[in-house]
């Protein structure tokens, strides 16, 4: 059983259907993905908020009240047929909360390896289950208590199992994968696509670059300009860390994917669908320019456009990844700077003078300039 790791922010709604833990994975057309409820309105989420945020006594908990009413009608709740038995749920939910607070949430495979996690009945099949709708939105199908508690505790990762995918989303993923295969060698994506449907897809540039930037970015900063955003990977990563991002991308085939990922993940970052040299705003706390600027060294006209842009830019720090001077694509370029020359060129026009080498991937170094 394959599991995926997802940020709880990516899950905003739940399906109203009853979940069958024994039902196999399915790709399903139709309107099933429209039968949803915001997770914030679900009885379990509200009950957890009342327990752990509002500190209401269990006797006044709305989840308990709802469950008891249904039990009185002969409808069991969490395998409890009697009110007295259901009241044991308080201790179980509180124990689950403390366990997640102390250890996080582990997949069932990890539980089998003896992780110290809440698993009172020894049933290791009960993974958090999600379905993916036509627009890529991830809907909760099972694991309401764990997911609600993860949101309350502001966890950044939970394991989930995909049990259903809408036919339209599957077709979108297939088109996107074919597009990647046409653009990059060996069918790789250029960089990760931040959606669990693409976890299997190999990348030319890994998630390590985002990790390096996160480790070095100034926490007192707020706004980020992501130049040449492609599928919006850096904007999605930094938004989850609290930054307000602007993704700039002008290639329509990449924009199609970027917009879909933004919608699917409920991301709020701004998208500018044109060349960064045509933007009207130049003041950002942080600028990301990874493997971008060298394209503007190839002709005099583009070189002068880059010069003008850097002079207008007002930023506190910049992250750049620079090309290899010996790349074949740079043969005959108007300017073909090595790292030192290129860094001096950027500093001279931006007014930033401190340079730090912070990482490297695929033999291209990553620098922070402030």
HELIX and SHEET records of a PDB file:
HELIX    1   1 UNK A    8  UNK A   10  5                                   3    
HELIX    2   2 UNK A   32  UNK A   34  5                                   3    
HELIX    3   3 UNK A   39  UNK A   41  5                                   3    
HELIX    4   4 UNK A   43  UNK A   52  1                                  10    
HELIX    5   5 UNK A   58  UNK A   60  5                                   3    
HELIX    6   6 UNK A   62  UNK A   72  1                                  11    
HELIX    7   7 UNK A   83  UNK A   86  1                                   4    
HELIX    8   8 UNK A   89  UNK A  103  1                                  15    
HELIX    9   9 UNK A  108  UNK A  112  1                                   5    
HELIX   10  10 UNK A  144  UNK A  152  1                                   9    
HELIX   11  11 UNK A  167  UNK A  183  1                                  17    
HELIX   12  12 UNK A  185  UNK A  187  5                                   3    
HELIX   13  13 UNK A  196  UNK A  198  5                                   3    
HELIX   14  14 UNK A  208  UNK A  216  1                                   9    
HELIX   15  15 UNK A  233  UNK A  239  1                                   7    
HELIX   16  16 UNK A  252  UNK A  264  1                                  13    
HELIX   17  17 UNK A  276  UNK A  278  5                                   3    
HELIX   18  18 UNK A  293  UNK A  297  5                                   5    
HELIX   19  19 UNK A  300  UNK A  312  1                                  13    
HELIX   20  20 UNK A  328  UNK A  330  5                                   3    
HELIX   21  21 UNK A  339  UNK A  350  1                                  12    
SHEET    1   A 3 UNK A   4  UNK A   6  0                                        
SHEET    2   A 3 UNK A 158  UNK A 166 -1                                        
SHEET    3   A 3 UNK A  26  UNK A  28  1                                        
SHEET    1   B 6 UNK A   4  UNK A   6  0                                        
SHEET    2   B 6 UNK A 158  UNK A 166 -1                                        
SHEET    3   B 6 UNK A 129  UNK A 132  1                                        
SHEET    4   B 6 UNK A 138  UNK A 142 -1                                        
SHEET    5   B 6 UNK A  11  UNK A  15  1                                        
SHEET    6   B 6 UNK A  36  UNK A  38 -1                                        
SHEET    1   C 2 UNK A 189  UNK A 191  0                                        
SHEET    2   C 2 UNK A 203  UNK A 205  1                                        
SHEET    1   D 7 UNK A 270  UNK A 272  0                                        
SHEET    2   D 7 UNK A 244  UNK A 248  1                                        
SHEET    3   D 7 UNK A 223  UNK A 227  1                                        
SHEET    4   D 7 UNK A 283  UNK A 290  1                                        
SHEET    5   D 7 UNK A 314  UNK A 321  1                                        
SHEET    6   D 7 UNK A 364  UNK A 369 -1                                        
SHEET    7   D 7 UNK A 355  UNK A 361 -1                                        
END                                                                             
